[in-house]
Amino acid sequence: MTSRVIPVAPFTLTVFGATGDLARRKLIPALFHRDLDGQIPDDATIIGVSRRALSDDQFRAFARQALSDHIPASELEGPEVDRFLARLSYVAADADADGGWPELAQRVEAFPEHIPVYYLATAPHLFGPICERLGKYGLSRNGRVVIEKPIGKDLKSAVALNEQIGRIFPEDRVYRIDHYLGKETVQNLMALRFANALFEPLWNNAHIDHVQITVAEALGVEERAGYYDTAGAMRDMVQNHILQLLCLVAMEPPASLDADAVRDEKLKVLRALKPIDDQNMAAVTVRGQYRAGASAGGAVAGYLEELGSSTSSTETFVAVKAEVENWRWAGVPFYLRTGKRLASRVSEIVVGFKPVPHSVFDANVGPIESNRLVIRLQPDEGVKLWLMIKDPGPGGIRLTHVPLDMSFAKAFKVRNPDAYERLILDVVRGNQTLFMRRDEVEAAWKWVDPILQAWRGAKEPPRPYTAGTWGPSAAIALIERDGRTWLEDGA
């Protein structure tokens, strides 16, 4: 069964960094799947760009291998593979030099009726130079540019990058991508809140006790160690992915699903976040760094061993107690957690409701646990609503806590599209709803920067934790001091 076909206009997609890891693992497979589902127009074309000298046929061979590595063989048996590869061509060009750019301009200008899209799947320091050369060679006219994270390493650098890009591309043609916003379950968070009368009346501090957002990875930094040591978990995950999820949970209902209406409400949440600085940092944040341990049934090295260094103050784990200071959320803590080499790979949002105000049941029926809504982003995307019900059988009432469980894979019996499949075509459609606006990015940095500065000022190393666990014990204490506990794996 294929997804419903929504046509898009013919486009020319130019992927910078086309031989890199992101293109190989995500972009090429995503584009093939959209082509397989009939969502790419017949005359759309894809141009790969990187410094490596390759012919068109060599780049197509690279793309064929990428499909073989990341798509089931059963989907690669028909003529669709050759049809997709025929769309591809390649230009060798350097972001810091003019070589190859005239040829790229010639390729793009061969399709004057197409929507030009430029995807910057490169190292962040090349974003600005690439945009400047797109402007220099006349390629920015009517073009749309897609920027991957990280957008800066702090507020100052983010502002500088946004201004550099903004001199070439107006804001309505800049697409700052966060692939978490393209995940099916994240989209369903909007549907759950705004398409059901059940939740939105309860979506406030009168009924919700707390919210947990966890993005846990079982893998270590591995080949990203060099980049990661300059970023850390706060910059790599919290400033973008996790804060965007927090915004979708906490934002007010937008007037419509128009891109700016949604992003206006997200911006209000970011501006309402209670500041964290050197005065309260120790009480509401925990940072950690993994040591050698066990993962996936085998021994794994610690962060320093993977980095090849004897010392580093970079955090691979962060836990934060955040608060949104407005009428809807006053007094409701948002517990944020992310880390490498944790016990399992899971990304989920847990909305914990307040307990019933009074129990009418006898004490022997068992504890009455609070309701909670669990929105699982990965793996096994789905939604669980935990309720108290009577345990079947005679002999009086015994209560048990069980979930209404909706797994996307089981409920719809279709392949769950990757987030990049939706986001790339949203760029072509000109829909910016799922992309970050400049002021959102800068507001997130305004909240994150004082935390990073407070950590530097404290001069305390990250707390060690054993690979394959759920992080340092201080993270458990952070939430248990409030009489709550972390919930894992949809529990």
C-alpha positions in Angstrom: 0.0 0.0 0.0 1.4 3.4 -0.9 0.7 6.8 0.7 -1.7 9.2 -0.8 0.0 11.1 -3.7 0.2 14.9 -3.2 1.8 16.4 -6.3 4.5 18.9 -6.2 5.8 21.3 -8.9 8.9 20.3 -10.9 12.1 21.2 -9.0 15.9 21.1 -9.3 17.4 19.9 -6.0 21.1 20.6 -5.5 22.6 18.8 -2.6 25.9 20.2 -1.3 27.9 17.5 0.6 26.3 14.9 -1.7 28.9 12.3 -0.9 28.7 12.7 2.8 27.1 10.7 5.5 23.8 12.6 5.7 23.2 12.3 2.0 24.2 8.6 2.0 22.1 7.6 5.0 19.1 9.9 4.8 18.7 12.2 1.8 19.2 9.7 -1.1 17.0 7.0 0.5 14.3 9.6 1.3 14.2 11.0 -2.2 14.0 7.5 -3.7 11.1 6.6 -1.5 9.2 9.7 -2.5 10.0 8.8 -6.2 8.8 5.3 -5.5 5.5 6.7 -4.2 5.0 8.9 -7.2 5.5 12.2 -5.5 8.4 13.4 -7.5 7.5 14.9 -10.9 8.9 13.2 -14.0 11.1 16.1 -15.0 12.5 16.8 -11.5 16.3 16.6 -11.3 18.8 16.1 -8.5 22.3 17.5 -8.7 25.0 16.3 -6.3 27.8 18.7 -5.3 31.0 18.1 -3.3 34.7 18.6 -3.7 35.4 15.1 -4.8 36.0 14.6 -8.5 33.3 12.2 -9.8 31.5 11.6 -13.1 27.8 11.4 -13.3 28.0 7.7 -13.5 30.3 7.4 -10.5 27.9 9.5 -8.5 25.0 7.3 -9.6 27.0 4.2 -8.5 27.5 5.9 -5.1 23.8 6.5 -4.8 22.9 3.0 -5.9 25.1 1.7 -3.1 23.5 4.1 -0.6 20.1 2.6 -1.6 21.4 -0.9 -1.2 22.8 -0.1 2.3 19.7 1.6 3.6 16.6 0.3 1.8 15.2 -3.3 1.9 16.2 -5.3 -1.1 12.5 -6.0 -1.9 12.0 -2.3 -2.7 14.9 -2.3 -5.1 13.9 -5.0 -7.5 11.9 -2.9 -10.1 12.7 -0.4 -12.8 12.1 2.4 -10.3 15.8 2.3 -9.2 17.1 3.1 -12.6 14.4 5.8 -13.1 15.5 7.5 -9.9 19.2 7.2 -10.7 18.6 8.8 -14.1 17.6 11.9 -12.3 21.0 12.3 -10.7 24.0 14.3 -12.0 27.1 15.6 -10.3 29.3 18.7 -10.2 32.6 19.0 -8.3 32.7 22.4 -6.6 34.4 23.9 -3.6 32.6 26.2 -1.2 35.8 28.2 -0.7 36.8 28.6 -4.4 35.2 29.3 -7.7 36.0 26.1 -9.5 33.0 24.2 -10.6 30.5 27.0 -9.9 30.0 28.1 -13.5 29.2 24.5 -14.5 26.7 24.2 -11.5 25.1 27.4 -12.6 24.8 26.1 -16.2 23.2 22.9 -14.9 20.6 24.7 -12.7 19.8 27.3 -15.3 19.0 24.5 -17.8 15.7 24.1 -16.0 14.4 27.7 -15.8 10.8 26.6 -15.0 11.9 24.5 -12.0 11.8 25.5 -8.4 15.5 25.6 -7.3 16.3 24.1 -3.9 19.7 24.1 -2.3 20.3 21.6 0.5 23.4 22.3 2.6 24.3 18.9 3.9 27.8 20.1 4.7 30.0 21.1 7.7 28.4 24.2 9.4 31.3 26.5 8.6 30.5 26.1 4.9 26.9 27.4 5.2 27.8 31.0 4.8 30.4 30.6 2.0 28.0 28.4 0.0 25.2 30.9 0.3 27.5 33.7 -0.8 28.6 31.9 -3.9 25.0 31.0 -4.7 24.4 34.7 -4.7 27.5 35.5 -6.7 26.6 33.1 -9.5 23.0 34.2 -9.6 21.6 31.0 -8.3 19.8 32.5 -5.3 17.1 34.1 -7.5 13.8 32.4 -6.5 15.9 29.7 -4.8 15.2 28.1 -1.5 18.0 27.1 0.9 17.9 24.3 3.5 20.2 24.7 6.5 21.1 21.7 8.7 21.9 22.1 12.4 23.9 23.3 14.2 23.1 26.9 13.4 25.9 28.5 15.3 27.6 27.4 18.5 26.1 30.2 20.6 23.9 33.2 20.2 26.6 35.4 18.7 27.6 33.0 16.0 24.0 32.1 15.3 23.1 35.8 14.7 26.2 36.2 12.5 25.3 33.1 10.4 21.7 34.2 10.1 22.7 37.6 8.9 25.2 36.1 6.4 22.5 33.9 5.0 19.9 36.6 5.1 22.0 38.9 2.9 21.5 36.3 0.1 18.1 34.7 0.8 15.1 36.4 2.4 13.6 34.7 5.5 10.7 33.3 3.6 13.1 31.2 1.4 15.3 29.9 4.3 14.4 26.5 5.7 16.2 25.6 8.9 15.6 21.9 9.2 15.1 19.9 12.4 14.2 16.4 11.3 12.5 15.7 14.6 9.7 18.0 13.5 9.1 15.8 10.5 8.5 12.6 12.5 5.0 11.2 12.2 4.4 11.1 16.0 5.5 14.7 16.4 2.8 15.6 13.8 0.3 13.5 15.7 1.0 15.6 18.8 -0.6 18.5 17.0 -3.5 16.2 15.9 -4.0 14.9 19.5 -4.1 18.4 21.0 -6.0 20.3 18.4 -8.3 17.7 16.7 -9.7 16.1 19.8 -11.9 17.6 22.5 -10.5 15.1 25.0 -7.1 16.6 25.6 -6.9 20.4 25.1 -9.3 21.3 28.0 -7.0 19.3 30.3 -3.7 20.7 28.8 -2.8 23.0 31.6 -1.4 23.2 35.1 -4.8 22.4 36.7 -4.6 18.9 35.3 -1.0 18.1 34.3 1.6 17.3 37.0 4.7 17.3 34.9 6.2 16.6 31.4 9.2 14.4 30.6 11.0 14.6 27.2 13.7 12.0 26.7 16.0 11.5 23.6 18.2 8.6 24.5 20.8 7.0 22.2 22.5 3.6 22.8 25.4 4.5 20.5 28.4 6.5 21.4 29.9 9.4 19.5 32.1 7.0 17.4 33.1 8.7 14.1 31.6 12.0 15.2 33.9 12.4 18.2 35.9 15.3 16.7 32.7 17.3 16.0 31.0 16.2 19.2 33.8 17.4 21.4 33.3 20.9 20.2 29.5 20.7 20.7 28.3 18.4 23.5 24.8 17.2 24.3 23.4 20.6 25.1 24.3 22.1 21.7 23.8 18.9 19.7 20.3 17.9 21.1 18.8 20.3 23.7 19.1 23.6 21.9 17.3 22.3 18.8 15.5 18.9 19.0 14.4 18.9 22.6 13.4 22.5 22.8 11.4 22.2 19.6 9.5 19.2 21.2 8.9 21.3 24.3 7.5 24.1 22.2 5.0 21.8 20.5 3.8 20.4 23.9 3.6 23.8 25.6 2.5 26.2 22.9 -0.9 27.8 22.8 -3.3 26.8 20.1 -2.3 28.7 16.9 -5.0 30.6 15.0 -4.3 28.3 12.1 -1.6 25.9 10.8 -0.1 28.7 8.7 3.7 28.5 9.2 4.0 31.8 11.0 1.0 31.2 13.2 2.6 28.0 14.5 6.0 29.5 14.8 4.7 32.6 16.6 3.3 30.3 19.3 6.5 28.3 19.6 8.5 31.5 20.0 6.3 32.6 22.9 7.2 29.4 24.7 10.9 29.9 24.2 10.7 33.4 25.5 8.7 32.2 28.6 11.3 29.7 29.7 12.6 30.4 33.2 16.3 31.5 32.9 19.0 29.1 34.2 22.3 30.7 35.1 25.0 30.4 37.7 22.5 31.1 40.5 20.3 28.1 39.9 22.3 25.9 37.5 23.4 23.3 40.1 19.9 22.7 41.3 18.2 22.2 38.0 20.8 20.8 35.6 23.0 17.7 35.5 25.7 16.9 32.9 27.5 13.7 32.5 30.1 11.8 30.4 30.0 8.1 29.7 32.8 5.7 30.8 33.5 2.2 29.5 30.7 -0.3 30.0 28.4 -2.7 28.1 26.0 -2.0 25.3 24.1 -4.3 22.9 25.6 -7.3 24.7 29.2 -6.3 24.3 31.9 -4.2 25.9 32.2 -0.6 24.7 34.8 2.1 25.2 34.3 5.3 27.2 34.0 8.7 25.6 37.6 9.6 26.3 38.8 6.4 24.6 36.6 7.1 21.6 37.9 10.7 21.5 41.5 9.5 21.8 42.2 11.9 24.7 43.0 11.7 28.4 40.7 14.6 29.3 37.6 16.5 28.1 34.9 18.5 29.8 32.4 17.9 27.0 29.1 16.5 28.2 27.5 13.4 26.6 24.5 13.5 28.9 22.2 16.4 30.0 19.2 16.5 32.3 17.4 19.8 32.9 14.4 20.8 35.0 12.9 23.5 32.8 9.9 25.7 33.6 7.6 27.7 31.3 6.6 30.9 33.1 3.1 31.6 31.9 -0.5 31.1 33.1 -1.0 27.7 31.4 2.2 26.1 32.7 3.0 27.9 36.0 4.3 25.3 38.5 4.5 22.4 35.9 8.1 21.2 35.5 9.4 20.0 32.2 12.1 17.4 32.7 14.4 17.2 29.7 17.0 14.4 29.2 19.3 13.3 26.5 22.5 11.3 26.3 24.8 9.0 24.4 25.5 5.3 25.4 22.3 5.1 27.5 20.5 1.8 28.2 18.4 1.9 25.0 17.5 4.1 22.0 14.3 5.8 22.7 12.8 9.2 22.1 9.5 10.0 23.8 7.3 12.6 25.5 5.5 11.7 28.7 2.7 13.9 29.8 1.9 13.0 33.5 -1.5 14.0 34.7 -2.3 14.8 38.3 -3.7 12.1 40.6 -7.4 11.8 41.3 -8.3 14.2 44.1 -10.0 11.6 46.2 -10.2 7.8 46.0 -13.6 6.2 46.5 -12.1 2.7 46.6 -11.0 0.6 49.5 -7.3 0.5 50.3 -6.9 -3.1 49.2 -7.8 -2.4 45.6 -4.2 -1.4 45.0 -2.5 1.9 44.3 -4.2 4.3 42.0 -1.6 5.5 39.5 -1.9 8.8 37.6 -2.9 8.8 34.0 -0.2 9.6 31.5 0.0 10.1 27.8 3.2 8.7 26.2 4.1 9.8 22.7 6.8 7.6 21.3 9.0 9.2 18.5 11.4 6.3 18.0 11.6 3.4 17.7 8.2 1.9 17.2 6.4 5.2 16.8 3.0 5.3 18.5 0.9 6.7 21.3 -0.1 5.2 24.7 -2.7 6.5 27.1 -2.3 4.9 30.5 -5.5 4.4 32.5 -6.7 2.7 35.6 -9.3 -0.1 35.0 -10.7 -3.0 37.0 -8.7 -6.2 36.8 -11.1 -8.8 35.3 -12.5 -11.5 37.6 -14.7 -12.0 40.6 -13.9 -11.3 44.2 -14.3 -7.6 44.4 -12.6 -4.7 42.7 -8.9 -4.8 42.0 -7.5 -2.0 39.9 -4.7 -2.2 37.4 -2.8 0.4 35.3 -2.9 -0.5 31.5 -2.3 1.4 28.3 -4.5 2.1 25.4 -1.8 1.4 22.9 -1.8 2.7 19.3 1.3 1.6 17.3 1.5 3.3 13.9 2.9 0.1 12.3 0.1 -2.0 13.6 -2.7 0.5 13.2 -2.0 1.6 9.6 0.1 -1.3 8.2 2.1 1.0 6.0 5.7 1.9 5.9 6.3 4.8 8.2 8.0 7.5 6.0 11.3 8.9 7.2 11.1 12.6 8.4 13.3 13.7 5.6 10.8 12.5 3.0 8.2 14.9 4.3 10.6 17.8 5.0 12.3 17.9 1.6 9.0 18.0 -0.3 7.7 20.6 2.2 10.5 22.8 1.0 9.4 22.3 -2.6 5.8 23.1 -1.6 7.0 26.3 0.1 5.6 25.1 3.5 7.7 26.4 6.3 5.6 25.2 9.2 8.0 22.4 10.2 11.1 24.6 9.9 12.7 26.9 12.4 12.4 30.7 11.9 15.4 32.9 12.7 13.9 34.3 15.9 13.2 30.8 17.2 16.8 29.8 16.8 18.1 32.9 18.5 15.6 32.7 21.3 16.7 29.1 22.0 20.3 30.2 22.1 19.4 33.0 24.5 18.1 30.4 27.0 21.0 27.9 26.4 23.9 30.3 26.5 23.7 31.1 30.2 23.6 27.4 31.1 26.8 26.8 29.1 28.4 29.8 30.7 27.4 28.6 34.1 28.9 25.2 33.5 32.2 26.8 32.3 32.3 29.0 35.3 31.7 26.2 37.8 34.8 24.4 36.4 33.3 21.0 37.5 33.9 18.0 35.2 30.8 16.2 33.9 29.6 13.4 36.2 30.7 10.0 35.0 28.2 7.3 34.2 28.7 3.7 33.0 27.8 3.1 29.3 24.6 1.1 29.1 22.9 2.8 32.0 20.5 5.7 32.2 23.0 8.3 33.1 24.6 9.7 36.3 22.8 9.1 39.6 22.5 12.9 40.0 20.0 12.9 37.1 17.8 10.4 39.1 18.1 12.7 42.2 17.1 15.7 40.0 13.6 14.4 39.5 13.2 12.3 42.6 13.7 15.3 44.8 10.4 16.4 43.5 8.7 13.1 44.3 8.7 11.9 40.7 10.7 9.4 38.7 12.0 9.0 35.1 9.8 6.8 33.0 11.4 4.6 30.3 10.2 2.7 27.3 6.6 3.8 27.5 6.1 2.6 31.0 
